[in-house]
Amino acid sequence: MVGGVADRIKRRVRIQKLLELGYSIGAICDEEQCSRMTVLRWKKRLQEGEGEQDRPRRGRPRKLTPALKDKLLTEQKESVMCQIATPPRGSSAKACPSQEKQFVAP
């Protein structure tokens, strides 16, 4: 499938506008290069008051929330940067602030 969510939503909005302007189903299919079923599906959904967004998909919901995902990515980037910026041997300098938490003096 070519395109992403934004492209699909743009197509749905165009279909909605063409329906509002009174274009026939066949003319919309030709214009948007899609099937009759696609146009009829979105015509029905829009008449029922649904928006252009996808319906929720079946299956188990994600456990990884967007906030947790951002936190993990930030920690991973910091870890990589710490590995790259390792201070020379014998130096008392810390490569990154997170090393202070990891290494506790005996």
Phi and psi restraints in degrees (value plus and minus 20) as a CYANA .aco file:
   2 VAL   PHI    -113.1   -73.1
   2 VAL   PSI     119.1   159.1
   3 GLY   PHI      73.2   113.2
   3 GLY   PSI     149.3   189.3
   4 GLY   PHI    -140.7  -100.7
   4 GLY   PSI    -180.2  -140.2
   5 VAL   PHI     -80.5   -40.5
   5 VAL   PSI     -62.4   -22.4
   6 ALA   PHI     -80.9   -40.9
   6 ALA   PSI     -60.3   -20.3
   7 ASP   PHI     -86.2   -46.2
   7 ASP   PSI     -59.1   -19.1
   8 ARG   PHI     -85.9   -45.9
   8 ARG   PSI     -60.6   -20.6
   9 ILE   PHI     -86.9   -46.9
   9 ILE   PSI     -60.0   -20.0
  10 LYS   PHI     -79.9   -39.9
  10 LYS   PSI     -62.1   -22.1
  11 ARG   PHI     -82.4   -42.4
  11 ARG   PSI     -62.9   -22.9
  12 ARG   PHI     -82.9   -42.9
  12 ARG   PSI     -60.8   -20.8
  13 VAL   PHI     -85.2   -45.2
  13 VAL   PSI     -61.6   -21.6
  14 ARG   PHI     -82.8   -42.8
  14 ARG   PSI     -61.3   -21.3
  15 ILE   PHI     -81.3   -41.3
  15 ILE   PSI     -63.7   -23.7
  16 GLN   PHI     -80.4   -40.4
  16 GLN   PSI     -65.7   -25.7
  17 LYS   PHI     -83.1   -43.1
  17 LYS   PSI     -62.6   -22.6
  18 LEU   PHI     -85.7   -45.7
  18 LEU   PSI     -57.2   -17.2
  19 LEU   PHI     -83.9   -43.9
  19 LEU   PSI     -62.9   -22.9
  20 GLU   PHI     -83.5   -43.5
  20 GLU   PSI     -52.5   -12.5
  21 LEU   PHI     -99.4   -59.4
  21 LEU   PSI     -24.8    15.2
  22 GLY   PHI      70.5   110.5
  22 GLY   PSI      -5.5    34.5
  23 TYR   PHI     -86.8   -46.8
  23 TYR   PSI     129.5   169.5
  24 SER   PHI     -96.3   -56.3
  24 SER   PSI     141.5   181.5
  25 ILE   PHI     -78.8   -38.8
  25 ILE   PSI     -64.0   -24.0
  26 GLY   PHI     -82.2   -42.2
  26 GLY   PSI     -61.2   -21.2
  27 ALA   PHI     -85.2   -45.2
  27 ALA   PSI     -58.6   -18.6
  28 ILE   PHI     -86.8   -46.8
  28 ILE   PSI     -61.0   -21.0
  29 CYS   PHI     -78.8   -38.8
  29 CYS   PSI     -64.5   -24.5
  30 ASP   PHI     -85.1   -45.1
  30 ASP   PSI     -63.7   -23.7
  31 GLU   PHI     -85.6   -45.6
  31 GLU   PSI     -63.6   -23.6
  32 GLU   PHI    -114.9   -74.9
  32 GLU   PSI     -23.1    16.9
  33 GLN   PHI      33.8    73.8
  33 GLN   PSI      32.6    72.6
  34 CYS   PHI    -156.5  -116.5
  34 CYS   PSI     152.3   192.3
  35 SER   PHI    -101.4   -61.4
  35 SER   PSI     144.0   184.0
  36 ARG   PHI     -81.0   -41.0
  36 ARG   PSI     -59.0   -19.0
  37 MET   PHI     -81.5   -41.5
  37 MET   PSI     -57.0   -17.0
  38 THR   PHI     -82.4   -42.4
  38 THR   PSI     -67.9   -27.9
  39 VAL   PHI     -84.8   -44.8
  39 VAL   PSI     -64.9   -24.9
  40 LEU   PHI     -84.1   -44.1
  40 LEU   PSI     -58.5   -18.5
  41 ARG   PHI     -80.7   -40.7
  41 ARG   PSI     -66.3   -26.3
  42 TRP   PHI     -95.6   -55.6
  42 TRP   PSI     -48.9    -8.9
  43 LYS   PHI     -82.8   -42.8
  43 LYS   PSI     -66.4   -26.4
  44 LYS   PHI     -83.9   -43.9
  44 LYS   PSI     -67.0   -27.0
  45 ARG   PHI     -82.0   -42.0
  45 ARG   PSI     -60.0   -20.0
  46 LEU   PHI     -90.7   -50.7
  46 LEU   PSI     -54.9   -14.9
  47 GLN   PHI     -86.8   -46.8
  47 GLN   PSI     -50.9   -10.9
  48 GLU   PHI    -101.7   -61.7
  48 GLU   PSI     -20.6    19.4
  49 GLY   PHI      70.3   110.3
  49 GLY   PSI     -13.2    26.8
  50 GLU   PHI     -96.5   -56.5
  50 GLU   PSI     132.2   172.2
  51 GLY   PHI    -104.2   -64.2
  51 GLY   PSI    -187.1  -147.1
  52 GLU   PHI    -105.2   -65.2
  52 GLU   PSI     -26.0    14.0
  53 GLN   PHI     -93.4   -53.4
  53 GLN   PSI     136.6   176.6
  54 ASP   PHI     -86.0   -46.0
  54 ASP   PSI     130.3   170.3
  55 ARG   PHI     -96.0   -56.0
  55 ARG   PSI     136.4   176.4
  56 PRO   PHI     -79.8   -39.8
  56 PRO   PSI     121.8   161.8
  57 ARG   PHI    -108.2   -68.2
  57 ARG   PSI     138.2   178.2
  58 ARG   PHI     -95.7   -55.7
  58 ARG   PSI     142.4   182.4
  59 GLY   PHI      92.2   132.2
  59 GLY   PSI     155.9   195.9
  60 ARG   PHI     -89.6   -49.6
  60 ARG   PSI     112.9   152.9
  61 PRO   PHI     -88.7   -48.7
  61 PRO   PSI     136.2   176.2
  62 ARG   PHI     -87.9   -47.9
  62 ARG   PSI     122.0   162.0
  63 LYS   PHI    -110.8   -70.8
  63 LYS   PSI     -42.1    -2.1
  64 LEU   PHI    -107.0   -67.0
  64 LEU   PSI      84.3   124.3
  65 THR   PHI     -95.0   -55.0
  65 THR   PSI     138.4   178.4
  66 PRO   PHI     -77.0   -37.0
  66 PRO   PSI     -57.2   -17.2
  67 ALA   PHI     -86.0   -46.0
  67 ALA   PSI     -63.3   -23.3
  68 LEU   PHI     -86.9   -46.9
  68 LEU   PSI     -57.9   -17.9
  69 LYS   PHI     -81.2   -41.2
  69 LYS   PSI     -66.1   -26.1
  70 ASP   PHI     -80.6   -40.6
  70 ASP   PSI     -62.3   -22.3
  71 LYS   PHI     -82.7   -42.7
  71 LYS   PSI     -64.8   -24.8
  72 LEU   PHI     -84.5   -44.5
  72 LEU   PSI     -60.5   -20.5
  73 LEU   PHI     -84.7   -44.7
  73 LEU   PSI     -60.0   -20.0
  74 THR   PHI     -83.3   -43.3
  74 THR   PSI     -65.3   -25.3
  75 GLU   PHI     -83.4   -43.4
  75 GLU   PSI     -58.5   -18.5
  76 GLN   PHI     -86.3   -46.3
  76 GLN   PSI     -63.0   -23.0
  77 LYS   PHI     -82.6   -42.6
  77 LYS   PSI     -61.3   -21.3
  78 GLU   PHI     -84.1   -44.1
  78 GLU   PSI     -60.4   -20.4
  79 SER   PHI     -83.1   -43.1
  79 SER   PSI     -63.2   -23.2
  80 VAL   PHI     -84.2   -44.2
  80 VAL   PSI     -62.9   -22.9
  81 MET   PHI     -84.8   -44.8
  81 MET   PSI     -55.6   -15.6
  82 CYS   PHI     -86.4   -46.4
  82 CYS   PSI     -58.0   -18.0
  83 GLN   PHI     -87.7   -47.7
  83 GLN   PSI     -55.4   -15.4
  84 ILE   PHI     -93.7   -53.7
  84 ILE   PSI     -59.8   -19.8
  85 ALA   PHI    -117.8   -77.8
  85 ALA   PSI      26.5    66.5
  86 THR   PHI     -93.5   -53.5
  86 THR   PSI     110.4   150.4
  87 PRO   PHI     -91.0   -51.0
  87 PRO   PSI     139.1   179.1
  88 PRO   PHI     -82.7   -42.7
  88 PRO   PSI     135.4   175.4
  89 ARG   PHI     -81.9   -41.9
  89 ARG   PSI     122.5   162.5
  90 GLY   PHI      65.1   105.1
  90 GLY   PSI     -28.1    11.9
  91 SER   PHI    -104.6   -64.6
  91 SER   PSI     124.4   164.4
  92 SER   PHI    -111.3   -71.3
  92 SER   PSI     -21.1    18.9
  93 ALA   PHI     -89.8   -49.8
  93 ALA   PSI     125.1   165.1
  94 LYS   PHI    -115.3   -75.3
  94 LYS   PSI     119.9   159.9
  95 ALA   PHI     -91.5   -51.5
  95 ALA   PSI     -55.0   -15.0
  96 CYS   PHI    -177.3  -137.3
  96 CYS   PSI     141.3   181.3
  97 PRO   PHI     -80.8   -40.8
  97 PRO   PSI     -50.2   -10.2
  98 SER   PHI     -87.8   -47.8
  98 SER   PSI     -39.4     0.6
  99 GLN   PHI     -87.2   -47.2
  99 GLN   PSI     -47.6    -7.6
 100 GLU   PHI     -84.5   -44.5
 100 GLU   PSI     -54.1   -14.1
 101 LYS   PHI     -96.4   -56.4
 101 LYS   PSI     -53.6   -13.6
 102 GLN   PHI     -96.6   -56.6
 102 GLN   PSI     -58.6   -18.6
 103 PHE   PHI    -128.5   -88.5
 103 PHE   PSI      93.5   133.5
 104 VAL   PHI    -130.3   -90.3
 104 VAL   PSI     113.0   153.0
 105 ALA   PHI     -87.0   -47.0
 105 ALA   PSI     120.7   160.7
